[in-house]
Amino acid sequence: MKKTSIKDIAKLSGVSVATVSRVINDNGRFSEETRQKVLAVIKETNYQMNFSAKSLRMNKSFSVGILVPDISNYFFSSVVQQMEAILFEQGYSTIICNTGRNLDKELAYLNMLESKMVDGLIVISGADEFGFNYSNAENGIPYVCIDRQPKDKKDTIFISSNHYQGAFEATEALIHAGAKSPVIFMHSRQSSSAKERLKGFQDALKKNNIQMNPELSIFTMDLQKPDYQKNIATFVQKAKKIDGIFAINDHIAIELLNFLPTIGKKIPDDIKLIGFDDTPQCNYTVPKLSSVKQNIPEIAQITVDNLISIIKNPEQQKQITEIVPVELSLRGSI
């Protein structure tokens, strides 16, 4: 069977080879009607582009690297899945690198992605500010940071949910539901999003004239340690007035939802509880868990749009910050 060529596509579409090339590369001027006509012929003929030749010709790999700290995390996996789908629709393949929050592994992946000559990089979360030697698209790989502050803020695109807003509103929801001594339960990793959530919690207490005691209002826990439940029980006994908890993520919130009743604390009667991320499990706990919902589709779309834009236009301004609003999902735990 004869392989369909770009000349065949042009003939069947009734346009020039140059127009077909512009449609395929999404570059140059052509009408929407022409684009649809060419794409229809490509689909009908099952035309396969020679990506190796195209890459050499355009000096592009049509691939994007995604650094993710924990692919098992609901938010991370969801935003990666949606970005991959959008990138695929735009002709880009993705290389997903799960760093396991290990800086040595992250560096190894960065070197690997550089050697594969990816056209762009998406960096998701992390405890440290992200610094990449190739932040200038002219000299290296353009990148976008999600929920991770870049070291060079003047030449980087930063996308984030409004973690401060989410934490502030979550804490106020506890207070409005009757909590007079709310506490924040958080992990030890000091990512930029965690810092913003802590600040939102603190400011909500301040606004509502609730005294904050660092020893009794903030509890740092590590779910990887075997004695974490014992530490929770000790803290709850120490903070006798605790009647509301803002958990910095749903993983911690669900652990509390399961454990607190075993030490005689009913939810929400004794302690009101709200998490962050609005994972699917929130609808299946007893009681159903209140949480803060991030707009994952919007984050994914904004990130890809910005990255593709700087890949295609390396000279454009790259000092961009996009903060995406969140919303509360209130359920039976408050």
C-alpha positions as semicolon CSV with decimal commas, in nm:
position;residue;x (nm);y (nm);z (nm)
1;M;0,000;0,000;0,000
2;K;0,139;0,338;-0,103
3;K;0,222;0,567;0,189
4;T;0,033;0,897;0,184
5;S;0,258;1,199;0,130
6;I;0,211;1,563;0,213
7;K;0,162;1,625;-0,160
8;D;-0,128;1,376;-0,160
9;I;-0,284;1,562;0,136
10;A;-0,253;1,892;-0,053
11;K;-0,412;1,749;-0,368
12;L;-0,703;1,589;-0,182
13;S;-0,760;1,907;0,021
14;G;-0,741;2,137;-0,281
15;V;-0,473;2,354;-0,125
16;S;-0,098;2,400;-0,166
17;V;0,171;2,188;0,000
18;A;0,281;2,501;0,187
19;T;-0,070;2,545;0,331
20;V;-0,080;2,181;0,447
21;S;0,259;2,234;0,613
22;R;0,132;2,546;0,791
23;V;-0,174;2,359;0,920
24;I;0,034;2,062;1,041
25;N;0,281;2,289;1,218
26;D;0,010;2,532;1,333
27;N;0,223;2,814;1,200
28;G;0,132;3,091;0,958
29;R;-0,195;3,216;0,816
30;F;-0,485;2,998;0,706
31;S;-0,860;3,001;0,764
32;E;-1,043;2,777;1,009
33;E;-1,229;2,625;0,713
34;T;-0,898;2,534;0,549
35;R;-0,763;2,388;0,873
36;Q;-1,069;2,167;0,918
37;K;-1,054;2,054;0,553
38;V;-0,686;1,955;0,579
39;L;-0,730;1,783;0,915
40;A;-1,026;1,585;0,778
41;V;-0,815;1,456;0,488
42;I;-0,530;1,369;0,725
43;K;-0,772;1,169;0,939
44;E;-0,932;0,993;0,639
45;T;-0,596;0,892;0,488
46;N;-0,438;0,805;0,824
47;Y;-0,143;1,025;0,728
48;Q;0,161;0,973;0,949
49;M;0,413;1,255;0,983
50;N;0,782;1,174;0,989
51;F;0,853;1,321;1,329
52;S;1,228;1,255;1,312
53;A;1,261;1,455;0,991
54;K;1,028;1,722;1,124
55;S;1,230;1,749;1,447
56;L;1,558;1,786;1,259
57;R;1,409;2,039;1,019
58;M;1,254;2,256;1,289
59;N;1,512;2,188;1,563
60;K;1,233;2,074;1,793
61;S;1,159;1,742;1,964
62;F;0,784;1,806;2,010
63;S;0,817;1,672;2,363
64;V;0,769;1,825;2,708
65;G;0,913;1,705;3,039
66;I;0,701;1,711;3,354
67;L;0,867;1,691;3,696
68;V;0,622;1,571;3,961
69;P;0,718;1,505;4,327
70;D;0,464;1,229;4,397
71;I;0,256;1,080;4,117
72;S;0,035;0,900;4,371
73;N;-0,087;1,237;4,506
74;Y;-0,439;1,311;4,377
75;F;-0,378;1,674;4,282
76;F;-0,044;1,604;4,115
77;S;-0,165;1,302;3,919
78;S;-0,484;1,480;3,810
79;V;-0,310;1,792;3,683
80;V;-0,044;1,581;3,506
81;Q;-0,312;1,370;3,337
82;Q;-0,498;1,677;3,212
83;M;-0,183;1,853;3,092
84;E;-0,074;1,540;2,906
85;A;-0,409;1,527;2,726
86;I;-0,390;1,895;2,624
87;L;-0,027;1,861;2,508
88;F;-0,113;1,550;2,306
89;E;-0,391;1,740;2,127
90;Q;-0,133;2,003;2,033
91;G;0,113;1,748;1,893
92;Y;0,346;1,712;2,191
93;S;0,444;1,394;2,371
94;T;0,524;1,405;2,743
95;I;0,798;1,254;2,956
96;I;0,665;1,227;3,312
97;C;0,936;1,211;3,581
98;N;0,837;1,117;3,937
99;T;1,110;1,260;4,161
100;G;0,987;1,117;4,491
101;R;1,076;1,455;4,647
102;N;1,443;1,361;4,605
103;L;1,665;1,649;4,488
104;D;1,936;1,415;4,351
105;K;1,674;1,229;4,149
106;E;1,532;1,559;4,030
107;L;1,874;1,672;3,907
108;A;1,927;1,339;3,728
109;Y;1,591;1,377;3,552
110;L;1,674;1,736;3,453
111;N;1,998;1,617;3,293
112;M;1,811;1,338;3,114
113;L;1,543;1,575;2,983
114;E;1,811;1,814;2,861
115;S;1,987;1,531;2,674
116;K;1,657;1,438;2,509
117;M;1,622;1,802;2,399
118;V;1,269;1,849;2,527
119;D;1,111;2,170;2,402
120;G;0,979;2,271;2,743
121;L;0,955;2,174;3,106
122;I;0,676;2,181;3,365
123;V;0,786;2,171;3,730
124;I;0,524;2,082;3,991
125;S;0,563;2,165;4,362
126;G;0,866;2,091;4,579
127;A;1,010;2,206;4,912
128;D;1,287;2,418;4,759
129;E;1,273;2,705;4,516
130;F;1,331;2,579;4,164
131;G;1,644;2,698;3,987
132;F;1,729;2,569;3,640
133;N;2,037;2,689;3,453
134;Y;1,844;2,702;3,130
135;S;1,565;2,943;3,219
136;N;1,629;3,147;2,904
137;A;1,456;2,983;2,609
138;E;1,727;3,114;2,372
139;N;1,998;2,922;2,556
140;G;1,808;2,622;2,682
141;I;1,472;2,489;2,798
142;P;1,179;2,722;2,878
143;Y;0,983;2,613;3,182
144;V;0,670;2,680;3,387
145;C;0,644;2,627;3,765
146;I;0,324;2,505;3,930
147;D;0,301;2,559;4,307
148;R;0,677;2,600;4,332
149;Q;0,842;2,936;4,362
150;P;1,124;2,983;4,111
151;K;1,456;3,127;4,226
152;D;1,461;3,369;3,934
153;K;1,118;3,529;3,969
154;K;1,185;3,800;3,711
155;D;1,208;3,563;3,413
156;T;0,976;3,273;3,497
157;I;0,613;3,172;3,461
158;F;0,455;3,074;3,793
159;I;0,110;2,913;3,815
160;S;-0,058;2,843;4,147
161;S;-0,389;2,788;4,316
162;N;-0,480;3,057;4,567
163;H;-0,363;2,852;4,866
164;Y;-0,387;3,152;5,096
165;Q;-0,752;3,210;5,002
166;G;-0,835;2,840;5,046
167;A;-0,676;2,820;5,391
168;F;-0,831;3,148;5,504
169;E;-1,181;3,050;5,394
170;A;-1,145;2,696;5,533
171;T;-1,043;2,833;5,873
172;E;-1,327;3,085;5,871
173;A;-1,569;2,802;5,786
174;L;-1,457;2,624;6,104
175;I;-1,500;2,943;6,307
176;H;-1,843;3,022;6,162
177;A;-1,947;2,665;6,245
178;G;-1,866;2,733;6,610
179;A;-1,497;2,644;6,651
180;K;-1,330;2,874;6,903
181;S;-0,985;2,710;6,912
182;P;-0,895;2,594;6,560
183;V;-0,567;2,415;6,493
184;I;-0,375;2,355;6,172
185;F;-0,234;2,007;6,108
186;M;0,047;2,014;5,854
187;H;0,344;1,816;5,725
188;S;0,709;1,911;5,772
189;R;0,770;1,989;5,402
190;Q;0,781;2,366;5,364
191;S;0,668;2,408;5,005
192;S;0,547;2,750;4,886
193;S;0,187;2,621;4,889
194;A;0,222;2,496;5,249
195;K;0,358;2,835;5,358
196;E;0,065;3,013;5,194
197;R;-0,185;2,781;5,363
198;L;-0,025;2,841;5,702
199;K;-0,038;3,217;5,645
200;G;-0,406;3,198;5,546
201;F;-0,483;3,003;5,864
202;Q;-0,296;3,253;6,082
203;D;-0,464;3,556;5,924
204;A;-0,811;3,402;5,963
205;L;-0,745;3,360;6,337
206;K;-0,620;3,718;6,357
207;K;-0,923;3,855;6,175
208;N;-1,155;3,673;6,414
209;N;-0,962;3,784;6,725
210;I;-0,852;3,430;6,815
211;Q;-0,522;3,416;7,001
212;M;-0,264;3,195;6,831
213;N;-0,026;2,986;7,039
214;P;0,244;2,827;6,815
215;E;0,266;2,527;7,049
216;L;-0,110;2,466;7,060
217;S;-0,233;2,604;6,726
218;I;0,012;2,430;6,488
219;F;0,079;2,058;6,480
220;T;0,340;1,916;6,242
221;M;0,302;1,548;6,167
222;D;0,477;1,284;5,960
223;L;0,253;1,002;5,840
224;Q;0,563;0,797;5,754
225;K;0,661;0,762;6,120
226;P;0,516;0,456;6,299
227;D;0,426;0,656;6,611
228;Y;0,234;0,935;6,435
229;Q;-0,100;0,833;6,592
230;K;0,053;0,841;6,938
231;N;0,185;1,192;6,865
232;I;-0,163;1,303;6,753
233;A;-0,322;1,168;7,071
234;T;-0,059;1,344;7,286
235;F;-0,116;1,674;7,109
236;V;-0,497;1,655;7,130
237;Q;-0,468;1,585;7,502
238;K;-0,230;1,880;7,540
239;A;-0,448;2,119;7,337
240;K;-0,756;2,048;7,546
241;K;-0,968;2,325;7,391
242;I;-0,916;2,210;7,031
243;D;-1,255;2,207;6,859
244;G;-1,163;2,260;6,494
245;I;-0,890;2,134;6,261
246;F;-0,775;2,266;5,925
247;A;-0,573;1,982;5,774
248;I;-0,327;2,103;5,512
249;N;-0,433;1,822;5,277
250;D;-0,698;1,552;5,253
251;H;-0,451;1,273;5,326
252;I;-0,393;1,413;5,674
253;A;-0,764;1,498;5,714
254;I;-0,877;1,142;5,634
255;E;-0,622;1,000;5,879
256;L;-0,769;1,229;6,147
257;L;-1,124;1,139;6,048
258;N;-1,044;0,773;6,111
259;F;-0,823;0,814;6,419
260;L;-0,989;1,083;6,632
261;P;-1,300;0,873;6,713
262;T;-1,069;0,602;6,855
263;I;-0,959;0,848;7,126
264;G;-1,314;0,961;7,202
265;K;-1,339;1,265;6,972
266;K;-1,653;1,274;6,757
267;I;-1,655;1,459;6,426
268;P;-1,808;1,715;6,392
269;D;-1,964;1,723;6,742
270;D;-1,636;1,752;6,935
271;I;-1,396;1,857;6,660
272;K;-1,491;2,009;6,326
273;L;-1,262;1,912;6,037
274;I;-1,177;2,041;5,689
275;G;-0,907;1,931;5,445
276;F;-0,755;2,062;5,122
277;D;-0,763;1,918;4,764
278;D;-1,119;1,780;4,757
279;T;-1,011;1,429;4,661
280;P;-1,279;1,179;4,551
281;Q;-1,252;1,001;4,890
282;C;-1,413;1,303;5,058
283;N;-1,753;1,181;4,940
284;Y;-1,704;0,831;5,084
285;T;-1,584;0,902;5,437
286;V;-1,814;0,901;5,741
287;P;-1,900;1,178;5,785
288;K;-1,826;1,316;5,440
289;L;-1,516;1,535;5,452
290;S;-1,527;1,909;5,388
291;S;-1,238;2,031;5,176
292;V;-1,094;2,304;4,953
293;K;-1,131;2,237;4,581
294;Q;-0,860;2,342;4,337
295;N;-0,952;2,421;3,976
296;I;-0,739;2,150;3,816
297;P;-0,868;2,193;3,455
298;E;-0,790;2,566;3,461
299;I;-0,443;2,513;3,611
300;A;-0,363;2,253;3,344
301;Q;-0,490;2,471;3,059
302;I;-0,314;2,789;3,175
303;T;0,013;2,601;3,225
304;V;0,013;2,440;2,881
305;D;-0,102;2,758;2,706
306;N;0,184;2,955;2,861
307;L;0,446;2,689;2,793
308;I;0,345;2,641;2,428
309;S;0,345;3,018;2,386
310;I;0,705;3,058;2,504
311;I;0,817;2,752;2,305
312;K;0,679;2,914;1,989
313;N;0,785;3,269;2,083
314;P;1,110;3,253;2,285
315;E;1,144;3,632;2,282
316;Q;0,819;3,697;2,466
317;Q;0,806;3,821;2,825
318;K;0,826;3,536;3,073
319;Q;0,757;3,722;3,397
320;I;0,405;3,590;3,447
321;T;0,221;3,491;3,766
322;E;-0,125;3,332;3,748
323;I;-0,312;3,270;4,075
324;V;-0,618;3,048;4,025
325;P;-0,910;3,085;4,271
326;V;-1,028;2,790;4,481
327;E;-1,365;2,712;4,638
328;L;-1,495;2,537;4,949
329;S;-1,677;2,204;4,934
330;L;-1,860;2,189;5,267
331;R;-1,989;1,852;5,386
332;G;-2,071;1,669;5,708
333;S;-1,736;1,708;5,888
334;I;-1,814;2,070;5,982
